[in-house]
Amino acid sequence: MTTTATKFIVMTAAAKVSGAAKKGNYKRIAVVEVEGDAVPAMISERAKGLVRIVQTWERLSVGKTDRCAFAVAMVEAKALAESLNA
């Protein structure tokens, strides 16, 4: 039996939003566990190389400042991935 080392990475993707909110720019963030140096093509349990999804942040508004929902969640996601990799 061989074991593959895993690591935690942060992924982003476009978010699906309802009709009323389509005027803005929305994204989602996920901290995922991957096998080796794999970079999955999507945030999904079915993605090749992805072991599990640890946490997601959905429908985050992307603004022009570092105080927008997306930027705040990205800082939190990077901190979580870093602590899990330690």
N, C-alpha and C positions, 0 to 999 in steps of 0.2 A: 504494500500500500504506500503510495506517495502522497505527501501533503504539499499543497501549494500555499505559499505565503500570501496573505491577504493584506490589503491596506485600505484606508478610508480616504475618499476624495469628495470634492464638492462638484456637483453638476448643476447646470442651469438649462432651462428650456422655456419656450413660449408657453403661456398659459391660455387655456380656453376660458373665455368670459361670456357673460350673457349679452344680449343685444344692446341694452342700455349703456353698458360699460365699454363698448367697442371703440370709443373715441380715444381712449388712453392706451398706453403701452404697458402690458402686464406680463410678468414672468413668474416662473416657479424655480425654487432652489431645492436640491436634495443632497443629503450626505449619504453616500452609498459605500458599501464594502465591495471591493473588486478583487479578482484573482490576479496576483502578480502586478504586471504593468498594463493590464487591460484597460481600455477606455470604451465603455459601452456607448452605443449609438443613441440610446434613449433611456429615460428614467422609467424603467419598468422591470418587474421581477423576471420577465421573459428575455431580457437583454443578455446577449452573449458576454460572458466574463463577469457578470454582476452576481454577487453572492446574496446580498440582501440590501434593502433600503432601510436606513437607520431612522431618518427623519426627513419630512418635507415641509416646505413653506409654500403655500399655494396663493395664487392671484395677488402677487405683490406689484404695486404700482411703481414703475420706474420713473424717477424724476431726474432733475438736473443737479441736485445737491446731494451731499453725503448724509442727509437726514431723511431721505425718502425711504419707504418701506423696504424696497429691494436692497438698498445699501446697508441698512441696519441689519436685515436678516442675513446678508452675505457675511458680515463681520461675525455674527453669531454662528453661522454654519462653518466658517473657517476655523473658529475657535473649537468647536465640537470635533471636527475632523482631526485637528492637531492634537487634542487631548486623547482621542481614541487611538491615534498612531503612536503616542508616547508609551 
